């Protein structure tokens, strides 16, 4: 069978943005929180942006400059002939 890829990433939260809207049926609301985590500091810092879809993740909005560990899945697809990869968070804890 196919194995789920459960990867944790730890670091400092640099930025959090909340996005809301309505699905194509013009009725169902949706919410996504994008969170930038700096997982490697130093001269050449590295960050990842992870998206949390759905409700219940609003506490992430208060996590800027705090330490966090996020569990996420990698979701890739082709979009107009180009590869597109998204990191989809599903669980987190404060460090």
Secondary structure, DSSP 8 states (H G I E B T S, - for coil): ------EEEEEEEEEEEEEEEE-TTSS-EEEEEEEEEEEE-STT-EEEEEEEESSS-GGGGG-TTSEEEEEEEEEEEEETTEEEEEEEEEEEEE-
